[in-house]
Amino acid sequence: MKRHAILACLGVMLCCTACGGGKADQPVPVQEPLISGLPQLPAPAGLQRQPSEPLDYSGHWQPGSSPGGILPAHNVFDGLFSPLYDPPEDLLNPAWNSYSFPDAPVLSEGLIVHLNWFDPAPDPAEIYVAVANHGGNRWDWQHYSAAGNDFGGPEGLYTTDGHVDVVVALTGTQPAILNSVVLGEPPPYLFIKTDLNTDPLLNTGPRTVNFNCSNSEQLVHTIAGFDFDFDGDGSYEVTGNTDGQASHLYENGNYTAVVRIHDTAGNSDTDSLSFAIIDPANSGPVASFSSDVISGVSPLTVTFDASLSSDSDGYIAEYRWDFTDDGVADVVTTEPDGVQWTFHQFGFNTVELTVVDNYLAENFISAPIELTKGWRRAVIESDVLLKGEFALTTVGNGLNTRPAVAFLDAEGNDLVFRLASNSEGSAWEPRRYPVGLEDRFSSSPHVRMDSYDGELRIAYDIHNPLEDRSEIHWVKSFTDTGELWQASVMVSDAENVILSGLGRVDDLPYIAAVRNKNVFGEPQSVLVYPASENAADGWENASTALALPLGTAVLSLSPHRWDTSLGGNGPALLVDTYGSSVQTQYLLRSTNLFLGSWLEPVESSSRFATGVSLYSISGLPVTVLGSSFDGPLLVQQCGNSDGTDWTAAPLEVAGSAGLNPILDRSIASYSIGYYDTARDAIACVLSDGSGVSAWHAPDFIAYGSQLRNDPKLVYSDFRRVLVYYDTENHQLISSWFE
């Protein structure tokens, strides 16, 4: 439609609604196709939302510079809306951006949207606002109103997890900067600034502290004033201040100042600031501690007591305990005794106590705790930059089992294979290169590895620059030492297909992949490629195990097997998906070895998960779900062998959340390796017996936020071996219990 035609349509529409007898300042609903140059938005149910943690104030307020929410931004960068006019086509090209509000407030009086623009503000006639109506699976559009756009509700405007999604569009040809998008009528945003020194030890007394709240932000109603409670006793020494600035003289001591802001509608908010005015003659504290034991075997729980710490002219305000030797306090208390920590790492574990007095002076002391039995470690590779994922498997049987790893070296762009010299992985054979120099590995390649009948097998994907496509390749060794490798073969050159898993059923390997995983606007599907025979010298065409609707994405998958009740096993996949603000896990099952026939998917659970793992115990499918925030690590066992009864509640395995779990088994027990987000640690938890109904407390094998969150676990010679990557020291590390 040409520009003049679109403007005419808008003019007629505005005239008709203006004559409808409603309030003159009411927002005017509009039909989306009439908005100049704005394409029809996809239905809200078809859009993918990334899980997110609520930020401070994010329920009410989002900055205009926020990146696109559930829709990509168009002609918007860092809050600058830049609508364009295309003279050759005589068409308007508007600017728009979407904003997602996690943990949005439920407003009983209706969902009201306010926009705050920097000067010069755009022409109100060229601004449009939409809210996703999840109940009706549509977008509700209105012309911008300076008084706020009331979309009614709240029914239908919130997702099941409390999100609200807003789109702001600007037509015309003049750029404008959007400061913020606000839901409801929250109080102003209070921002407190002082002239206190950033080094708190330099804030010696007596000292006058200047408070400046003038950068506080009006969100809806005009800021009316500020109140100041300088000592935090509940009595405001200054009230009705209009410029947000005040001063107070402080003697030596510890203080908490409180500021209250209020607007012309009576809304208010408070914030506080704690600080110390230092006595320049202060004497520092002295740290000291004792423990009930100083050595033992893993898991060793030790109780510490810092009661002998002292401060001659004040008091100890804080005790900081570093049990992981990383320079970061693991436990911070105001009491000296009753602190416990459980140690799992073999050798000497350094414990450091730092005490802080009321004037922020510090003193520390350290001592070792020795473990004569616990988790040991060895460096597989030093100074290595991993590219994408790495794979872990075992070679051999029984007492002759050895772990083996495969990974992509980013510097040499090589596929590298390393085999341990022993069962625990304390020493490793030299590098082997299964495919020689390969310069076509993608930026985030995937590697999967298996061993069978004296052969090692690796699946990996590359990017073909000539065809601009991904390819899945397969290579296998002549022997289980990985010294010599056969020529690689291409399993798939289908467009937009990414390697996601490698499984084996009755010795027949199969590869799981996802189509359109990184392609916006195309439906995703799970594909499975079976080998033509156990030797895997050839591969069959893919079958579609799961076709997903547009807007639902595959987050991860885990291959295994299931009891088909037909006298054998069949391939199975646990697929973790996300769509329409819901995360769902599906069990996929095939009834034949060549994977051409897939049963209807079974929903095993619908939970927020970060990484999934599938296993089979006594013929019953078992799933493991990781969780990155407050949720626990979960194990759920199916009630029947065909994988359809998931009514039993999942079991909490570890008290803290865990990423990317891997389940494996020995003869008498099961283990899960994972990344513990609460402690920033590589962790492993062991079952109490031969089932999965009871579990021991987790072992923490290595600590540090620099550890990548995708450890791998295998059993080698009936012992647990974990491999993980240190991104700071560029080391690939193996760890085992001894």
Buried (B, 14 or more C-beta within 10 A) or exposed (E): BEBEEBBEBBEEBBEEBEEEEEEEEBBBEBEBEBBBBBEEBBBBBBBBBEBEEEEEBBBBBBBBBBEBBBBEBBBBEEBBBBBBBEEEEEBBBBBBBBBBBBBBBEBEEEBBBBBBBEEEBBEEEBBBBBBBBBEEEBBBBBBBBEEBBBBBBBEBBBBEBBBBBBBBBBBBEEBBBBBBBBBBBBBBBBBBBBEBEEEEBEBBBEBEBEBBBEEBBBBBBEBBBBBBBBBEEEEBEBEEBEEBBBBBEBEBBBBEBBBBBBBEEEBBBEBEBEBBBBBEEBEBBBBBBEBEEEEBEBBBEBEBBBEEBBBEBBEBBBBBBBBBBBEEBBBEBEEBEEBEBBBBBBEEBEBBBBBBBBBBBBBEBEBEBBBEEBBBBBEBBEEBEBBBBBBBBBBBEEEEBBBBBBBBBBEBBBBBBBBBEBBBBBEBBEBBBBBEEBEBBBEEBBBBBBBBEEBBBBBBBBBEEEEEBBBBBBBBBEEBBBEEBEEBBEBBEBEBBBBBBBBBBEEBBBBBBBBBBEEEEEBBBBBBBBBEEBBBEEBBEBBEBBEBEBBBBBBBBBBBBBBBEEEEBBBBBBBBBBBBBBBBBBBBBBBBBBBBEBBEBBEBBEBBBBBBBBBBBEEBBBBBBBBBEEBBBBBBBBBEBBBBBBEEEBBEBBEBBBBBBBBBBBEEBBBBBBBBBEBBBBBBBBBEEEBBEEBBEBBBBBBBEEBBBBBBBBBBBEBBBBBBBBBEEBBBBBBBBE
